């Protein structure tokens, strides 16, 4: 795992948007972390990353499970990009 993917993993796991941790294994969000890390291979701004994170979690978990709004994703995107 490189430093970017480690940072993404730390931020996403700390956020725990679906409240899976610590009940599930610590790598529960690995697919989402890998997708976000790959998305960041090209330079992105905060809004682009926030939109991607929002869409990714909404697609993977559905709106009944993932009930965060885009402003929360902007906060997470800022944490990843700083």
N, C-alpha and C positions, 0 to 999 in steps of 0.2 A: 504494500500500500504506500503510495507516495504522499507527500505532505498535503497536497490539495485534497486528496480523497480522505486522509485522516481528519483534516479540518471539517470537511463536509460531514463525515461520519459523526464527529463530536457534536456539531451543531444540530444535526437532524436527531441524533439519539437524545440529546439534552432536551430538545423540543418535544419529542415523542408525541406527535400530533394525533395518534390514534389511541394513546394510553396503553400501549402493549408492554412496555418495560416496567418493572423487571419480571413480569409474569412469563414472558417469552424470551428466547435466546437473544443475546446482545447483537446478533447479526440479523435481526428480524427485518430491518430496513435496508439490507445490503443491495437489493435490486434498485431501490430508489436512489440510494447513495451513488451507486455506479452510474445510473442514468444522469444524475445531476453533475457528477464529475466529468462525464463524457460531454455533456452539454457545454461545460465551461472550458473545453479545449480551445475554443475560439473566444476572443474577448466579448464579454457581455456587460450590459449595464444592469442596475438593480431591478428596473421594471421588467426587463426581459427575463431575468432569472426568477423573479417573483411569479410572473405569469407561467413560466415553465414548471416551477414547484407546485403551484396551485393546480394546474392541469394534470400533472403527474399523479399527485395524491388523490385528486378527484376521480381520475380514470381508474386507478388501482384499487381504491377503497369505496368509492361511491359517496354520494352526498349524505347518506344517512349515517355513515361511519366517520367520514372526514367532513367535519362541520366548521372548519376554520374559514375565515374570510380572507380576501386578498391582502388586506392591510397586515394581517399576521404573517403572510408569506413575504411581504416587503421587509418586515423586520428580520425574518430568517435570511433572506437574500442579503441584506445589509451585513449581518453577522458573518456570512460566508465570504463576502467580498472585501471585508475590511482587513 
